[in-house]
């Protein structure tokens, strides 16, 4: 159940999915203009929806586990490369400091 004055989950999910009737959509949009909590909940619902859709794609695509592993490897390499660069610049600044 939503806190007093906030929209219920069904309205927010339907809004996120684009399934509200025009009059209800306008009411939700007017509420979202002044309610930060409901705007955050909308973002959370959209994130969950994205995860569910990604999971569905993984089940359909036999190559998906390989692509995910490649993406994780690339992300790790990028983080390591960025960490090395940060250390390099920190050392350079320390050496050049008066």
DSSP file (Angstrom, degrees, kcal/mol; ACC not computed):
  #  RESIDUE AA STRUCTURE BP1 BP2  ACC     N-H-->O    O-->H-N    N-H-->O    O-->H-N    TCO  KAPPA ALPHA  PHI   PSI    X-CA   Y-CA   Z-CA
    1    1 A X              0   0    0      0, 0.0     2,-0.1     0, 0.0     7,-0.1   0.000 360.0 360.0 360.0 138.6    0.0    0.0    0.0
    2    2 A X        -     0   0    0      4,-0.1     3,-0.1     1,-0.1     6,-0.1  -0.473 360.0 -96.9 -79.5 149.9    1.3    3.5   -0.9
    3    3 A X    >   -     0   0    0      1,-0.2     3,-2.4     4,-0.1    -1,-0.1  -0.226  60.8 -71.0 -60.4 157.2    1.8    6.1    1.8
    4    4 A X  T 3  S+     0   0    0      1,-0.3    -1,-0.2     0, 0.0     3,-0.1  -0.223 122.5  14.8 -52.6 131.6   -1.0    8.7    2.2
    5    5 A X  T 3  S+     0   0    0      1,-0.3    -1,-0.3    -3,-0.1     2,-0.2   0.277 104.3 108.4  87.4 -11.4   -1.2   11.1   -0.7
    6    6 A X  S <  S-     0   0    0     -3,-2.4    -1,-0.3     1,-0.1    -4,-0.1  -0.598  74.8-102.4 -96.4 161.0    1.0    8.9   -2.9
    7    7 A X        -     0   0    0     -2,-0.2    -4,-0.1    -3,-0.1     2,-0.1  -0.447  38.6-110.5 -76.7 151.9    0.0    6.9   -6.0
    8    8 A X     >  -     0   0    0     -2,-0.1     4,-1.9    -6,-0.1     3,-0.4  -0.423  27.8-108.0 -81.7 163.5   -0.4    3.2   -5.7
    9    9 A X  H  > S+     0   0    0      1,-0.2     4,-3.0     2,-0.2     5,-0.3   0.851 115.9  60.1 -58.8 -37.5    1.9    0.8   -7.4
   10   10 A X  H  > S+     0   0    0      1,-0.2     4,-2.4     2,-0.2    -1,-0.2   0.911 107.0  46.0 -60.6 -42.4   -0.7   -0.3  -10.0
   11   11 A X  H  > S+     0   0    0     -3,-0.4     4,-2.4     2,-0.2    -1,-0.2   0.915 114.3  47.9 -65.2 -42.2   -1.0    3.3  -11.2
   12   12 A X  H  X S+     0   0    0     -4,-1.9     4,-2.6     2,-0.2    -2,-0.2   0.904 113.5  46.5 -67.6 -40.5    2.8    3.8  -11.3
   13   13 A X  H  X S+     0   0    0     -4,-3.0     4,-2.3     2,-0.2    -1,-0.2   0.928 113.4  48.9 -66.5 -44.3    3.4    0.5  -13.1
   14   14 A X  H  <>S+     0   0    0     -4,-2.4     5,-3.3    -5,-0.3     6,-0.5   0.889 112.2  49.5 -62.6 -38.3    0.6    1.2  -15.6
   15   15 A X  H ><5S+     0   0    0     -4,-2.4     3,-1.2     3,-0.2    -2,-0.2   0.937 110.6  49.5 -64.0 -46.4    2.1    4.7  -16.2
   16   16 A X  H 3<5S+     0   0    0     -4,-2.6    -2,-0.2     1,-0.3    -1,-0.2   0.867 113.7  46.5 -59.5 -37.7    5.6    3.3  -16.7
   17   17 A X  T 3<5S-     0   0    0     -4,-2.3    -1,-0.3    -5,-0.2    -2,-0.2   0.483 113.4-118.8 -84.7  -2.8    4.2    0.8  -19.2
   18   18 A X  T < 5S+     0   0    0     -3,-1.2    -3,-0.2    -4,-0.4    -2,-0.1   0.830  77.3 124.9  70.7  31.9    2.1    3.4  -21.0
   19   19 A X      < +     0   0    0     -5,-3.3     2,-0.2    -6,-0.2    -4,-0.2   0.286  34.0 110.6-109.5   9.4   -1.2    1.7  -20.2
   20   20 A X  S    S-     0   0    0     -6,-0.5     2,-0.1    -5,-0.1    -9,-0.0  -0.574  72.0-110.7 -85.7 148.1   -3.1    4.4  -18.4
   21   21 A X     >  -     0   0    0     -2,-0.2     4,-2.8     1,-0.1     5,-0.2  -0.394  39.1-103.9 -67.1 156.5   -6.2    6.1  -19.9
   22   22 A X  H  > S+     0   0    0      1,-0.2     4,-2.2     2,-0.2     5,-0.2   0.865 119.2  48.5 -55.1 -44.4   -5.5    9.7  -20.9
   23   23 A X  H  > S+     0   0    0      1,-0.2     4,-1.6     2,-0.2    -1,-0.2   0.905 114.7  45.0 -66.7 -39.9   -7.4   11.3  -17.9
   24   24 A X  H  > S+     0   0    0      2,-0.2     4,-2.5     1,-0.2    -2,-0.2   0.885 110.8  55.1 -70.0 -37.4   -5.6    9.0  -15.4
   25   25 A X  H  X S+     0   0    0     -4,-2.8     4,-2.8     1,-0.2    -2,-0.2   0.910 106.9  50.2 -61.1 -42.9   -2.3    9.7  -17.1
   26   26 A X  H  X S+     0   0    0     -4,-2.2     4,-2.3    -5,-0.2    -1,-0.2   0.897 110.3  50.4 -62.6 -40.1   -2.8   13.4  -16.7
   27   27 A X  H  X S+     0   0    0     -4,-1.6     4,-2.1     2,-0.2    -2,-0.2   0.919 112.2  46.9 -63.4 -44.1   -3.6   13.0  -13.0
   28   28 A X  H  X S+     0   0    0     -4,-2.5     4,-2.7     2,-0.2    -2,-0.2   0.926 111.9  50.5 -64.4 -44.5   -0.4   10.8  -12.5
   29   29 A X  H  X S+     0   0    0     -4,-2.8     4,-1.2     1,-0.2    -1,-0.2   0.889 109.5  51.0 -61.7 -39.6    1.7   13.3  -14.4
   30   30 A X  H  < S+     0   0    0     -4,-2.3     4,-0.5     1,-0.2     3,-0.3   0.903 112.0  47.5 -64.0 -40.4    0.4   16.2  -12.3
   31   31 A X  H >X S+     0   0    0     -4,-2.1     3,-1.4     1,-0.2     4,-1.0   0.910 107.5  55.9 -65.6 -42.2    1.2   14.3   -9.1
   32   32 A X  H 3< S+     0   0    0     -4,-2.7    -1,-0.2     1,-0.3    -2,-0.2   0.757  93.7  70.2 -65.1 -24.1    4.7   13.4  -10.3
   33   33 A X  T 3< S+     0   0    0     -4,-1.2    -1,-0.3    -3,-0.3    -2,-0.2   0.807 115.7  22.3 -62.7 -28.4    5.5   17.1  -10.8
   34   34 A X  T <4 S+     0   0    0     -3,-1.4     2,-0.7    -4,-0.5    -1,-0.2   0.422 107.6  81.5-120.0   0.8    5.5   17.6   -7.1
   35   35 A X     X  +     0   0    0     -4,-1.0     4,-1.7     1,-0.2     5,-0.1  -0.860  44.3 178.8-116.6 101.3    6.2   14.2   -5.6
   36   36 A X  H  > S+     0   0    0     -2,-0.7     4,-2.4     1,-0.2     5,-0.2   0.866  82.2  58.9 -65.9 -36.9    9.8   13.1   -5.5
   37   37 A X  H  > S+     0   0    0      1,-0.2     4,-2.2     2,-0.2    -1,-0.2   0.932 107.6  45.1 -59.5 -47.2    9.0    9.8   -3.8
   38   38 A X  H  > S+     0   0    0      1,-0.2     4,-2.2     2,-0.2    -1,-0.2   0.859 110.3  54.8 -67.6 -34.0    6.7    8.7   -6.7
   39   39 A X  H  X S+     0   0    0     -4,-1.7     4,-1.9     2,-0.2    -1,-0.2   0.910 109.4  48.1 -63.6 -40.2    9.2    9.8   -9.3
   40   40 A X  H  X S+     0   0    0     -4,-2.4     4,-2.4     1,-0.2    -2,-0.2   0.903 109.7  52.2 -64.7 -40.4   11.8    7.6   -7.6
   41   41 A X  H  X S+     0   0    0     -4,-2.2     4,-2.6     1,-0.2    -2,-0.2   0.886 106.5  54.0 -63.8 -37.7    9.4    4.7   -7.5
   42   42 A X  H  X S+     0   0    0     -4,-2.2     4,-2.3     2,-0.2    -1,-0.2   0.927 109.0  48.7 -59.6 -45.3    8.8    5.2  -11.3
   43   43 A X  H  X S+     0   0    0     -4,-1.9     4,-2.3     1,-0.2    -2,-0.2   0.911 111.1  50.3 -61.8 -42.9   12.5    4.9  -11.9
   44   44 A X  H  X S+     0   0    0     -4,-2.4     4,-2.5     1,-0.2    -2,-0.2   0.913 110.1  49.5 -63.0 -42.7   12.7    1.8   -9.8
   45   45 A X  H  X S+     0   0    0     -4,-2.6     4,-2.5     1,-0.2    -1,-0.2   0.909 111.0  50.0 -62.4 -40.7    9.8    0.2  -11.7
   46   46 A X  H  X S+     0   0    0     -4,-2.3     4,-2.2     2,-0.2    -1,-0.2   0.891 110.5  50.2 -64.8 -38.9   11.5    1.0  -15.0
   47   47 A X  H  X S+     0   0    0     -4,-2.3     4,-2.1     2,-0.2    -2,-0.2   0.919 111.0  48.2 -65.6 -42.9   14.8   -0.5  -13.7
   48   48 A X  H  X S+     0   0    0     -4,-2.5     4,-2.5     1,-0.2    -2,-0.2   0.919 110.6  52.1 -62.3 -42.8   13.1   -3.7  -12.6
   49   49 A X  H  X S+     0   0    0     -4,-2.5     4,-2.5     1,-0.2    -1,-0.2   0.902 108.2  51.3 -60.1 -41.3   11.3   -3.9  -16.0
   50   50 A X  H  X S+     0   0    0     -4,-2.2     4,-2.5     2,-0.2    -1,-0.2   0.905 110.0  49.4 -62.5 -41.4   14.6   -3.5  -17.8
   51   51 A X  H  X S+     0   0    0     -4,-2.1     4,-2.4     2,-0.2    -2,-0.2   0.905 110.7  49.8 -64.8 -41.1   16.1   -6.4  -15.7
   52   52 A X  H  X S+     0   0    0     -4,-2.5     4,-2.1     2,-0.2    -2,-0.2   0.926 112.1  47.5 -63.5 -43.9   13.1   -8.6  -16.5
   53   53 A X  H  X S+     0   0    0     -4,-2.5     4,-2.2     1,-0.2    -2,-0.2   0.893 110.8  51.8 -64.6 -39.0   13.4   -7.9  -20.2
   54   54 A X  H  X S+     0   0    0     -4,-2.5     4,-2.1     1,-0.2    -1,-0.2   0.907 109.0  51.0 -63.8 -40.4   17.2   -8.6  -20.1
   55   55 A X  H  X S+     0   0    0     -4,-2.4     4,-1.9     1,-0.2    -2,-0.2   0.896 108.6  51.3 -62.7 -40.3   16.5  -11.9  -18.4
   56   56 A X  H  X S+     0   0    0     -4,-2.1     4,-1.3     1,-0.2    -1,-0.2   0.900 109.2  50.4 -64.3 -40.1   14.0  -12.8  -21.1
   57   57 A X  H  X S+     0   0    0     -4,-2.2     4,-2.0     1,-0.2    -1,-0.2   0.892 107.6  54.6 -64.1 -38.3   16.5  -12.0  -23.8
   58   58 A X  H  < S+     0   0    0     -4,-2.1     6,-0.2     1,-0.2     7,-0.2   0.896 106.4  50.8 -62.9 -39.2   19.1  -14.2  -22.1
   59   59 A X  H  < S+     0   0    0     -4,-1.9    -1,-0.2     1,-0.2    -2,-0.2   0.817 114.6  43.9 -68.6 -28.5   16.8  -17.1  -22.0
   60   60 A X  H  < S+     0   0    0     -4,-1.3     2,-0.7    -3,-0.2    -1,-0.2   0.763 105.0  66.9 -85.8 -26.3   16.1  -16.8  -25.8
   61   61 A X    ><  -     0   0    0     -4,-2.0     3,-1.4     1,-0.1     4,-0.4  -0.848  59.1-165.6-106.6 111.4   19.6  -16.1  -27.0
   62   62 A X  T 3  S+     0   0    0     -2,-0.7     3,-0.3     1,-0.3     4,-0.3   0.753  92.7  54.5 -65.4 -21.8   22.1  -19.1  -26.6
   63   63 A X  T 3> S+     0   0    0      1,-0.2     4,-2.2     2,-0.1     3,-0.5   0.572  83.0  92.5 -84.8  -9.3   25.0  -16.7  -27.2
   64   64 A X  H <> S+     0   0    0     -3,-1.4     4,-2.9     1,-0.2     5,-0.2   0.880  80.1  53.1 -57.9 -44.8   23.9  -14.3  -24.4
   65   65 A X  H  > S+     0   0    0     -4,-0.4     4,-2.1    -3,-0.3    -1,-0.2   0.891 111.1  48.3 -59.7 -35.8   26.0  -15.9  -21.6
   66   66 A X  H  > S+     0   0    0     -3,-0.5     4,-2.4    -4,-0.3    -1,-0.2   0.924 112.2  48.2 -67.7 -44.0   29.1  -15.6  -23.8
   67   67 A X  H  X S+     0   0    0     -4,-2.2     4,-2.5     1,-0.2    -2,-0.2   0.902 110.8  51.4 -63.8 -40.2   28.3  -11.9  -24.6
   68   68 A X  H  X S+     0   0    0     -4,-2.9     4,-2.5     2,-0.2    -1,-0.2   0.916 109.7  49.5 -62.7 -41.9   27.7  -11.2  -20.9
   69   69 A X  H  X S+     0   0    0     -4,-2.1     4,-2.6    -5,-0.2    -1,-0.2   0.919 110.9  50.0 -63.1 -42.2   31.1  -12.7  -19.9
   70   70 A X  H  X S+     0   0    0     -4,-2.4     4,-2.6     1,-0.2    -2,-0.2   0.900 110.7  50.0 -61.7 -40.6   32.8  -10.6  -22.6
   71   71 A X  H  X S+     0   0    0     -4,-2.5     4,-2.5     2,-0.2    -2,-0.2   0.901 111.0  48.7 -64.6 -40.9   31.1   -7.5  -21.3
   72   72 A X  H  X S+     0   0    0     -4,-2.5     4,-2.3     2,-0.2    -2,-0.2   0.910 112.1  49.0 -65.5 -41.2   32.2   -8.3  -17.7
   73   73 A X  H  X S+     0   0    0     -4,-2.6     4,-2.6     2,-0.2    -2,-0.2   0.933 112.4  48.0 -62.4 -45.7   35.7   -8.9  -18.9
   74   74 A X  H  X S+     0   0    0     -4,-2.6     4,-2.6     1,-0.2    -2,-0.2   0.911 111.1  50.6 -62.0 -42.6   35.8   -5.6  -20.9
   75   75 A X  H  X S+     0   0    0     -4,-2.5     4,-2.4     2,-0.2    -1,-0.2   0.892 111.2  48.8 -63.1 -39.4   34.3   -3.7  -17.9
   76   76 A X  H  X S+     0   0    0     -4,-2.3     4,-2.6     2,-0.2    -2,-0.2   0.918 111.7  49.0 -66.0 -43.3   37.0   -5.2  -15.6
   77   77 A X  H  X S+     0   0    0     -4,-2.6     4,-2.7     2,-0.2    -2,-0.2   0.906 111.0  50.5 -62.3 -41.2   39.7   -4.3  -18.1
   78   78 A X  H  X S+     0   0    0     -4,-2.6     4,-2.6     2,-0.2    -2,-0.2   0.920 111.1  48.2 -62.7 -43.8   38.4   -0.7  -18.4
   79   79 A X  H  X S+     0   0    0     -4,-2.4     4,-2.4     2,-0.2    -2,-0.2   0.922 113.2  47.8 -62.8 -43.1   38.3   -0.3  -14.6
   80   80 A X  H  X S+     0   0    0     -4,-2.6     4,-2.4     2,-0.2    -2,-0.2   0.912 112.2  49.3 -63.7 -42.2   41.9   -1.7  -14.3
   81   81 A X  H  X S+     0   0    0     -4,-2.7     4,-2.3     1,-0.2    -2,-0.2   0.916 112.7  47.5 -63.4 -43.1   43.1    0.7  -17.1
   82   82 A X  H  X S+     0   0    0     -4,-2.6     4,-2.3     2,-0.2    -2,-0.2   0.868 110.5  52.1 -66.6 -36.3   41.4    3.6  -15.4
   83   83 A X  H  X S+     0   0    0     -4,-2.4     4,-2.3     2,-0.2    -2,-0.2   0.913 109.7  49.4 -65.6 -41.6   42.9    2.7  -12.0
   84   84 A X  H  X S+     0   0    0     -4,-2.4     4,-2.6     1,-0.2    -2,-0.2   0.922 111.1  49.7 -62.9 -43.7   46.3    2.6  -13.6
   85   85 A X  H  X S+     0   0    0     -4,-2.3     4,-2.7     1,-0.2     5,-0.2   0.908 109.6  50.9 -61.7 -42.1   45.8    6.0  -15.2
   86   86 A X  H  X S+     0   0    0     -4,-2.3     4,-2.3     1,-0.2    -1,-0.2   0.916 111.9  47.1 -62.8 -42.7   44.7    7.5  -11.9
   87   87 A X  H  X S+     0   0    0     -4,-2.3     4,-2.5     2,-0.2    -2,-0.2   0.904 111.3  52.2 -64.8 -40.6   47.8    6.1  -10.2
   88   88 A X  H  X S+     0   0    0     -4,-2.6     4,-2.6     1,-0.2    -2,-0.2   0.943 112.3  44.2 -60.0 -49.2   50.0    7.4  -13.0
   89   89 A X  H  X S+     0   0    0     -4,-2.7     4,-2.6     1,-0.2    -1,-0.2   0.865 112.1  52.7 -67.2 -35.8   48.6   10.9  -12.8
   90   90 A X  H  X S+     0   0    0     -4,-2.3     4,-2.3    -5,-0.2    -1,-0.2   0.919 111.9  46.0 -64.8 -42.0   48.7   10.9   -9.0
   91   91 A X  H  X S+     0   0    0     -4,-2.5     4,-2.4     2,-0.2    -2,-0.2   0.918 112.6  50.4 -65.1 -43.7   52.4    9.9   -9.1
   92   92 A X  H  X S+     0   0    0     -4,-2.6     4,-1.9     2,-0.2    -2,-0.2   0.919 111.7  47.4 -61.0 -44.8   53.1   12.5  -11.8
   93   93 A X  H  X S+     0   0    0     -4,-2.6     4,-1.2     1,-0.2    -1,-0.2   0.904 111.8  50.9 -63.2 -41.1   51.4   15.3   -9.8
   94   94 A X  H  < S+     0   0    0     -4,-2.3    -2,-0.2     1,-0.2    -1,-0.2   0.886 111.4  47.7 -64.3 -38.2   53.3   14.2   -6.6
   95   95 A X  H  < S+     0   0    0     -4,-2.4    -1,-0.2     1,-0.2    -2,-0.2   0.834 115.8  43.9 -71.9 -31.7   56.6   14.3   -8.5
   96   96 A X  H  < S+     0   0    0     -4,-1.9    -1,-0.2    -5,-0.2    -2,-0.2   0.587  88.4 108.3 -90.1 -10.6   55.9   17.7  -10.0
   97   97 A X     <        0   0    0     -4,-1.2    -3,-0.0    -5,-0.2    -4,-0.0  -0.394 360.0 360.0 -68.2 143.7   54.6   19.3   -6.8
   98   98 A X              0   0    0     -2,-0.1    -1,-0.1     0, 0.0    -4,-0.1   0.505 360.0 360.0 -68.7 360.0   56.9   21.9   -5.3
